[in-house]
Protein backbone atom coordinates (compact mmCIF):
# COMPACT_ATOMS: atom_id res chain seq x y z
CA UNK A 1 0.00 0.00 0.00
CA UNK A 2 1.42 3.41 -0.86
CA UNK A 3 2.21 5.97 1.83
CA UNK A 4 -0.48 8.45 0.73
CA UNK A 5 -3.15 5.78 1.06
CA UNK A 6 -1.85 4.82 4.51
CA UNK A 7 -2.04 8.48 5.58
CA UNK A 8 -5.57 8.80 4.15
CA UNK A 9 -6.82 5.70 5.98
CA UNK A 10 -5.14 6.82 9.20
CA UNK A 11 -6.72 10.28 9.00
CA UNK A 12 -10.13 8.78 8.24
CA UNK A 13 -9.86 6.45 11.24
CA UNK A 14 -8.95 9.39 13.45
CA UNK A 15 -12.04 11.35 12.34
CA UNK A 16 -14.31 8.31 12.82
CA UNK A 17 -12.83 7.55 16.25
CA UNK A 18 -13.31 11.17 17.32
CA UNK A 19 -16.95 11.16 16.23
CA UNK A 20 -17.63 7.76 17.84
CA UNK A 21 -16.24 8.66 21.27
CA UNK A 22 -18.78 8.53 24.07
CA UNK A 23 -17.98 12.07 25.15
CA UNK A 24 -18.63 13.34 21.62
CA UNK A 25 -22.05 11.69 21.58
CA UNK A 26 -22.81 13.10 25.03
CA UNK A 27 -21.89 16.59 23.81
CA UNK A 28 -24.08 16.14 20.75
CA UNK A 29 -27.17 15.06 22.64
CA UNK A 30 -26.62 17.67 25.34
CA UNK A 31 -26.30 20.44 22.75
CA UNK A 32 -29.38 19.10 20.93
CA UNK A 33 -31.28 19.01 24.22
CA UNK A 34 -32.17 15.32 24.10
CA UNK A 35 -31.00 12.13 25.78
CA UNK A 36 -30.71 9.34 23.22
CA UNK A 37 -28.36 6.46 22.55
CA UNK A 38 -26.07 6.74 19.53
CA UNK A 39 -28.08 4.19 17.47
CA UNK A 40 -31.28 6.13 18.21
CA UNK A 41 -29.75 9.33 16.86
CA UNK A 42 -28.41 7.47 13.82
CA UNK A 43 -31.88 6.10 13.03
CA UNK A 44 -33.58 9.47 13.46
CA UNK A 45 -31.07 11.32 11.29
CA UNK A 46 -31.19 8.53 8.70
CA UNK A 47 -34.96 8.94 8.46
CA UNK A 48 -34.59 12.72 8.25
CA UNK A 49 -32.05 12.37 5.42
CA UNK A 50 -34.29 9.85 3.62
CA UNK A 51 -37.14 12.38 3.73
CA UNK A 52 -39.70 9.56 3.64
CA UNK A 53 -40.80 6.63 5.80
CA UNK A 54 -38.55 3.57 5.43
CA UNK A 55 -38.94 -0.11 6.13
CA UNK A 56 -36.84 -1.58 8.94
CA UNK A 57 -34.71 -3.48 6.42
CA UNK A 58 -34.00 -0.32 4.43
CA UNK A 59 -32.98 1.52 7.59
CA UNK A 60 -30.70 -1.37 8.57
CA UNK A 61 -29.15 -1.46 5.12
CA UNK A 62 -28.62 2.28 5.13
CA UNK A 63 -26.92 2.14 8.52
CA UNK A 64 -25.11 -1.10 7.64
CA UNK A 65 -26.42 -2.95 10.70
CA UNK A 66 -28.67 -5.95 11.22
CA UNK A 67 -32.46 -5.57 11.17
CA UNK A 68 -33.02 -6.86 14.75
CA UNK A 69 -30.73 -4.06 15.99
CA UNK A 70 -32.90 -1.47 14.23
CA UNK A 71 -36.12 -3.15 15.39
CA UNK A 72 -35.10 -2.86 19.05
CA UNK A 73 -34.20 0.80 18.74
CA UNK A 74 -37.29 1.65 16.69
CA UNK A 75 -39.44 0.14 19.45
CA UNK A 76 -37.76 2.42 22.00
CA UNK A 77 -38.17 5.43 19.70
CA UNK A 78 -41.86 4.57 19.27
CA UNK A 79 -42.27 4.52 23.06
CA UNK A 80 -40.88 8.05 23.12
CA UNK A 81 -43.19 9.13 20.26
CA UNK A 82 -40.23 10.05 18.03
CA UNK A 83 -41.20 7.60 15.28
CA UNK A 84 -44.40 5.88 14.25
CA UNK A 85 -45.38 3.01 11.99
CA UNK A 86 -47.28 3.86 8.82
CA UNK A 87 -48.68 1.52 6.17
CA UNK A 88 -46.42 0.87 3.23
CA UNK A 89 -48.22 2.31 0.18
CA UNK A 90 -46.57 -0.33 -2.03
CA UNK A 91 -47.67 -3.25 0.18
CA UNK A 92 -50.60 -2.69 2.51
CA UNK A 93 -49.51 -5.62 4.70
CA UNK A 94 -46.14 -4.02 5.48
CA UNK A 95 -45.14 -1.10 7.64
CA UNK A 96 -42.69 1.73 7.26
CA UNK A 97 -41.14 3.82 10.00
CA UNK A 98 -41.82 7.55 9.88
CA UNK A 99 -40.57 10.41 11.99
CA UNK A 100 -43.17 12.10 14.12
CA UNK A 101 -43.12 15.89 14.23
CA UNK A 102 -41.11 15.72 17.46
CA UNK A 103 -38.78 13.08 15.98
CA UNK A 104 -38.06 15.29 12.97
CA UNK A 105 -37.35 18.21 15.28
CA UNK A 106 -34.94 16.13 17.41
CA UNK A 107 -33.19 14.73 14.33
CA UNK A 108 -32.87 18.21 12.89
CA UNK A 109 -31.29 19.53 16.08
CA UNK A 110 -28.79 16.65 16.13
CA UNK A 111 -27.89 17.24 12.49
CA UNK A 112 -27.57 20.98 13.13
CA UNK A 113 -25.18 20.47 16.06
CA UNK A 114 -22.97 18.16 14.00
CA UNK A 115 -23.02 20.58 11.06
CA UNK A 116 -22.00 23.42 13.39
CA UNK A 117 -19.02 21.37 14.60
CA UNK A 118 -17.87 20.82 11.03
CA UNK A 119 -18.55 24.45 10.12
CA UNK A 120 -16.34 25.59 13.00
CA UNK A 121 -13.61 23.09 12.16
CA UNK A 122 -13.59 24.16 8.49
CA UNK A 123 -14.10 27.89 9.09
CA UNK A 124 -10.61 28.83 7.91
CA UNK A 125 -10.72 26.63 4.82
CA UNK A 126 -11.10 28.35 1.45
CA UNK A 127 -14.45 27.73 -0.25
CA UNK A 128 -12.76 25.73 -3.01
CA UNK A 129 -11.17 23.36 -0.46
CA UNK A 130 -14.53 22.89 1.30
CA UNK A 131 -16.20 22.11 -2.03
CA UNK A 132 -13.44 19.66 -2.91
CA UNK A 133 -13.76 17.97 0.49
CA UNK A 134 -17.51 17.57 -0.07
CA UNK A 135 -16.96 16.09 -3.54
CA UNK A 136 -14.30 13.68 -2.33
CA UNK A 137 -16.21 12.62 0.82
CA UNK A 138 -19.29 11.82 -1.27
CA UNK A 139 -17.15 9.85 -3.72
CA UNK A 140 -15.36 8.02 -0.89
CA UNK A 141 -18.64 7.18 0.82
CA UNK A 142 -20.23 5.86 -2.36
CA UNK A 143 -17.19 3.88 -3.47
CA UNK A 144 -16.41 2.30 -0.09
CA UNK A 145 -20.09 1.39 0.43
CA UNK A 146 -20.33 -0.14 -3.05
CA UNK A 147 -17.10 -2.07 -2.60
CA UNK A 148 -18.07 -3.49 0.80
CA UNK A 149 -21.52 -4.36 -0.50
CA UNK A 150 -19.94 -6.33 -3.35
CA UNK A 151 -18.01 -8.43 -0.81
CA UNK A 152 -21.17 -9.86 0.77
PyMOL commands that set and color helices and strands:
alter all, ss='L'
color gray80, all
select helices_A, chain A and resi 3-20+22-32+38-50+56-63+67-79+101-121+127-150
alter helices_A, ss='H'
color red, helices_A
select strands_A, chain A and resi 83-88+91-99
alter strands_A, ss='S'
color yellow, strands_A
deselect
rebuild
show_as cartoon
